[in-house]
Amino acid sequence: MLTDPQAVTIAGTASSLPKLEQRADTSVYSNVTDAVDLFVTQKVDKNGRRRATASLQKSIIVTDPITGLKSRLPYSVSVGLSYPIGVAVTDVVALYTAETTALGASTNALLTKIANGER
């Protein structure tokens, strides 16, 4: 069980995310004021493969310059783990650490390139 609330910092702004919903396989943590949501999902498929996902979502409100109507535009970043039962969690965490280190190196250069459509 994760702690409640969860905390995230986006671009220097901290948000406290209390748990708002508990489903069979997903917990939802949300800060309505900051328009930030965290979805944490845990599943084990029929082949015994564990799948865990943490998805952080933020929304911005934009106004259509012609109609004046406001729209909510969500965007998100997700981390997915997929591994068979029997693989040590420490090995999965080491693989995650290697990937996030590469993506974050040189002031997020690789991540920025991927977000800009490079492959």
C-alpha positions as CSV (number, residue, x, y, z in Angstrom):
1,M,0.0,0.0,0.0
2,L,1.4,3.4,-1.0
3,T,1.3,6.3,1.4
4,D,-1.6,8.7,1.2
5,P,-1.1,11.4,0.1
6,Q,1.5,11.0,-2.6
7,A,3.7,14.1,-3.4
8,V,5.1,15.2,-6.8
9,T,7.0,18.3,-7.8
10,I,6.4,19.6,-11.4
11,A,8.6,22.4,-12.6
12,G,9.4,23.5,-9.1
13,T,5.8,23.4,-7.9
14,A,5.0,20.8,-5.2
15,S,1.6,19.1,-5.3
16,S,0.1,16.9,-2.6
17,L,-2.1,14.1,-4.1
18,P,-4.5,12.5,-1.7
19,K,-6.0,9.1,-2.8
20,L,-9.4,9.8,-4.2
21,E,-10.3,6.4,-5.6
22,Q,-9.3,2.7,-5.0
23,R,-10.4,0.3,-7.7
24,A,-9.6,-3.4,-8.0
25,D,-6.3,-2.9,-9.7
26,T,-5.8,0.9,-9.7
27,S,-5.3,3.7,-7.2
28,V,-6.0,7.3,-8.2
29,Y,-4.3,10.2,-6.4
30,S,-5.4,13.6,-7.4
31,N,-5.0,17.3,-6.7
32,V,-8.0,19.1,-8.3
33,T,-6.6,22.6,-7.6
34,D,-3.3,21.9,-9.4
35,A,-5.0,19.7,-12.1
36,V,-2.6,16.8,-11.3
37,D,-3.5,13.1,-11.2
38,L,-1.4,10.0,-10.5
39,F,-2.8,6.6,-11.5
40,V,-1.0,3.5,-10.2
41,T,-2.0,0.1,-11.6
42,Q,-0.9,-3.4,-10.6
43,K,-1.9,-6.5,-12.7
44,V,-0.7,-10.0,-13.1
45,D,-1.7,-11.5,-16.5
46,K,-2.7,-15.1,-17.2
47,N,0.9,-16.0,-18.0
48,G,2.1,-14.8,-14.6
49,R,3.7,-11.6,-15.9
50,R,3.5,-8.7,-13.5
51,R,2.6,-5.3,-15.1
52,A,2.8,-2.1,-13.0
53,T,2.1,1.3,-14.3
54,A,2.5,4.8,-12.8
55,S,1.0,7.5,-14.9
56,L,1.2,11.2,-14.0
57,Q,-1.3,13.4,-15.7
58,K,-1.5,17.2,-15.7
59,S,-4.1,19.4,-17.4
60,I,-4.1,22.9,-18.7
61,I,-7.1,25.0,-19.5
62,V,-7.1,26.8,-22.9
63,T,-9.5,29.3,-24.3
64,D,-10.6,29.2,-27.9
65,P,-9.8,32.7,-29.2
66,I,-12.8,32.7,-31.5
67,T,-15.6,31.1,-29.4
68,G,-14.2,31.9,-26.0
69,L,-15.0,28.3,-24.9
70,K,-12.6,26.8,-22.4
71,S,-11.2,23.3,-22.9
72,R,-9.3,21.0,-20.6
73,L,-6.2,19.5,-22.3
74,P,-4.6,16.7,-20.3
75,Y,-1.1,15.4,-21.0
76,S,0.8,12.6,-19.2
77,V,4.0,10.7,-18.7
78,S,3.8,7.0,-17.8
79,V,6.3,4.4,-16.5
80,G,5.5,0.8,-17.2
81,L,7.1,-2.2,-15.7
82,S,6.6,-5.6,-17.2
83,Y,8.4,-8.7,-15.9
84,P,7.7,-12.4,-15.3
85,I,7.2,-13.6,-11.7
86,G,10.6,-14.8,-10.6
87,V,12.6,-11.8,-11.8
88,A,14.0,-10.0,-8.8
89,V,12.5,-6.6,-8.2
90,T,16.0,-5.2,-7.7
91,D,16.8,-6.2,-11.3
92,V,13.7,-4.5,-12.6
93,V,14.6,-1.3,-10.6
94,A,18.2,-1.5,-12.0
95,L,16.8,-1.6,-15.5
96,Y,14.5,1.4,-14.7
97,T,17.4,3.3,-13.2
98,A,19.5,2.7,-16.3
99,E,16.7,4.0,-18.6
100,T,15.9,7.1,-16.5
101,T,19.6,7.9,-16.2
102,A,20.0,7.8,-20.0
103,L,16.9,9.9,-20.5
104,G,17.8,12.5,-17.9
105,A,21.5,12.8,-18.9
106,S,22.8,16.1,-20.3
107,T,19.8,18.1,-19.0
108,N,17.2,15.6,-20.4
109,A,18.7,15.8,-23.9
110,L,17.6,12.3,-24.9
111,L,14.1,12.7,-23.4
112,T,13.7,16.0,-25.2
113,K,14.7,14.5,-28.5
114,I,12.2,11.6,-28.1
115,A,9.4,14.1,-27.1
116,N,10.2,16.0,-30.2
117,G,9.6,12.9,-32.4
118,E,13.1,11.5,-32.9
119,R,13.6,7.8,-32.8
